[in-house]
Amino acid sequence: MVANKKYITTLVITLVVIFIVNLISSNVYKRFDLTKDKRYTLSEAAKQTLVSVDAPIIIDVFLEGDFPSEFRRLRDETRQILEEFAVSNSNLVFNFINPIEEEATRQRNLQQLAQRGMQPFQITVQENGKTSQEVVIPWALASYNEQTVIVPLIKNKIGASDQELVNGSIQNLEYVFAEAFKKLVTPKEKKIAVLRGNQQLADAYVADFLQKLGEHYFLAPFTLDSVASHPQKTLKDLSNYDLIISAKPMQPFTEEEKYVLDQYTMQGGKSLWLTEAVVMDKDSLYNNSGKAVAIMKDLNLTDFFFKYGVRINPVMVNDLYSAPITLAIGEGNNAQFQPVQWPYSPLAANNPNHPITTNINPVRFDFASQIDTLKNSVDKTILLRSSQLTKLVGVPNEVDLDIVTQEPDPKTYTNPHQTLAVLLEGEFASVYKNRVKPFQLNDDKTQSESTKMIVIADGDVIKNDVIKGKPQELGFDRMTGRRFGNTEFLQNAVNYLLNDDGLINLRTKEVALQFLDPQKIEKEKAKWQIVNIALPLIILVLFGFVFNFFRKRKYA
């Protein structure tokens, strides 16, 4: 009787505990991220992009199908990150769609996706000693209140293996979705002035980048011509903009113009400068002789940048790690256009520890100058630099296309890792502090608020090709099919300068993934098939034999 009471008491307590646990779990929902790198824990900046969402955000992910293991991993990680966003806001709904599953509609769907800018991705699959090509659609569409944005899921990188490609893409997932949600939900606020009047690049040569920038920010041309007659009004008008961009100016700046730009910085204005100290471009070489002379370019900005902590030197960076130039090889009707390595187009290595440059393709320069950083109170971060095999070429100097036919001597490349782009942050001292001003302002400042500036020692970084009057994609080499990191670098630079929400910092998130070695898998495939299939059967047979042996012996 006592034993029965004990049993009933234990049973009742157990049922009560189960009931309480179920009651709590039905009212309290908690997810635990047990990964070492916290890859499934969204940052507060990413969550904030969905705070104001009060209508469904529909996401169609086209990364679905029978993929190799690396891309299945990317699909699963994409699903996981979207689930985390959906926990943050239940209005987020996502679907995984395979647009090429049906053979009848496959080509039509691929064509429609390509027309919207979602190009298919070709991958090479090796299985059982055979190589085949598979098509992957690493894109998603996010829609909200009749707006739609394209979300790239693959972070393409030159020379990367499939595993490196997928690993970099997974690291970038939180950022690309948060950035897409921000585009959909947050109206444009910040304004950018594109400087004109000092012979900056014409609209057609910056059209591709400015078009992409216009999706996020208000853009307007701004000329400093009125400084001479109305300096106070010019400064006031310029101060309405959050950022100024000066893309490859060719005409020197007057002291009046510099003073307005300086006071704009003193008021906390941000700026992106793309300029060099040498006059030279590839078009100058396309003549009968194939030669041109590079000379120094004085924009009257030396003291301007010197005071802020940088100096752009009148030299050309010659780098063996470089992009190709397209030349006609041969004579007459037998001539063919071929890409050949061109040392005056250095491919700049990125700073892997900064959100502007982490995980991007090399950035292509053309006849870049070199930057020195100087000691002052402003913080400086080198964003891009040349390779180990670099030398500096002074000006004036003749540049000859024939150098592509000559074998370079690595021993002469004795100026490694030259700075090509630098970020300046902090409180700037005025260029005109303790100097005679070109005119009087009502509120002259000698010390800036906390602000930022990026200086890039080549205006061609932002320059896109123009063919038959039509701007081409920035950073894309049509001859080789390579896509350089110019657009992404500049977009990240602008986002970093303008945005204080911390979203850009998500680009530095690191995710450590472990992949299986496909060569080892192929080599040891038979062994592990035997271990996983035959071994359990052998153990089961042995167990049955031993069991029957002892059973007969016991009951004989």
C-alpha positions, 0 to 999 in steps of 0.5 A: 500500500505504501509503495502504491502511494509513493508511485501515485505521488511520483506520478502526480508530481511528474504530471504537474511538472510536465504541465508547468513546463508546457505552460511556460514554453507555450507563453515564453519563446526563446532561441539559443545560438550555440555556435561559437561565432554566433552566426545566427545572432542578429545584430541590433543594427540588423533588427532595427531595419525591421522595427517599423515594418507593419505589412508583409515583406515577401522574399522569394529565394531562387537558391533551390535545387540539387546542388553540391554540398557547398551550395546546399550549405549556402541555401541552408544558412540563408534559410536560417538567417531568414528565420532569425529575421522572421523571429524579429518581425513576424511580417517577414515571409520567405519562400524558396523557389526553383525557377529551373525545375520545369524543363518547359519553362526553364529557358524563359525563366532564366531569360526573365531573371537575367533581364532583371539583373539576376544572372545565373551562376555556373558551377563545376561539379566533379563526381565519380571522376566526371566533370559537369556544369550546373546552374545556380540562381544565387539571388532573392527578391524582397518586396514591400509595399509595391517596391522590390529590391534584388538581393545577391546571395553570392559574394563573387571573388576573383580566384576563390574556390567554391568553398571560399566563395560560399564561406564569404557569401555566408558571412555577408548574408546578414548584411545583404538582407539588412541592407535590402530591408533598409532600402525597402523600409527607410525613405531616402534622407541623406543628400550628396553633392557631386562637385562640378566646375573644376573639369571633373569627369563628365556625367556619362563617365560616372553614370553607372556608380551614381545610378546605383548611389541614387537608389539610396541617396538624393544626388545633385550637381553642385558648382563652386562658380558662385564663390567669387561673388556670393561666398557666404551663400555658396557655403550655406547651400553646400552645407545642406548636403551631407557628403560631397564627391569630387571625381577626377578634377582637372582644373585647379581650385581657387583659394576661395573654393578651397576655403568654402570646402574647408569650412564645409569640413569644419561644419562636419561635412563628409567628403570623398575625393578621387584625384591624382597628381599626374596627368595621364590616361590610357586614351593618350596612348592610343595613337600611332606611336603608342606613346605619351608623356605623363606630367605633374598635375597641380590642382592647388590642393597640396596644402589642403590635404597636407593640413588634414594629414595626407599628401598625394605625390606626383608619381605613378604606381607601377605594379606587377599585380595588375589588370590587363589592357586590351591591345591589337596584336598583329598587323592589318587584317590579322590583328586581334584584340587581346588582353595583356598585363598592364603594370600601370593598372594596379589591382589594389589589395584591401584592408581585411579588417575594415568594413569598407574593404573586407571581403571585396574583389581587388579594386582596379586603378589606372595611373594611380598616384601614391599617398603619404600619411602625415602625423596629426590628430586625425585618425588614418586608416589605409583602405587600399594599397599596392602589392609587394612587387611595386615601384614608383615612376616619377614624372615627367616620364614617357609611357610606352605601350611596348613595355607589355612586350618586355619581361619585367625585372622583379628586382627593380620593384623595390617600393612595396605596399604603396598607399592608394586610398586612406580614410581620415576620421576625427576633428580636423584643423582648418587649412586656413587657421592662422592664415589670411582668409581669401574672404570673410565669413560670418562664422569662421571655424578653425576646428571641425566637428567630428567628421570623415573624409576618404582620399583616393589617389586615382580619379579613374576608380569611379570612371566607367567606360562609355561605348557608343554613348552608353555607359558600361558597368563600372569595374567590369572587364568585357574582354576577360569577363572579370569583375573588379571591386570598384563599385562595391568599394565606392558604395561601401565608402559612401555608406560608411561616410554617411551612415551612423546606424552601424549596419556597414560594420556587419561586413566584418562579421566572420563565420568559420565553416568546415567543409569536407574535402571532395578529393578525400571523399572521392578517394575514401568513398568505398571504404566509408560505404563499407564502414557505414553499410556492411559493418553494422550488418556484420556486427548484427550477425555476430551479435545474433550468433553469440546470443544464440550460442549462449542461449543454447548453452544456458538452456541445453 
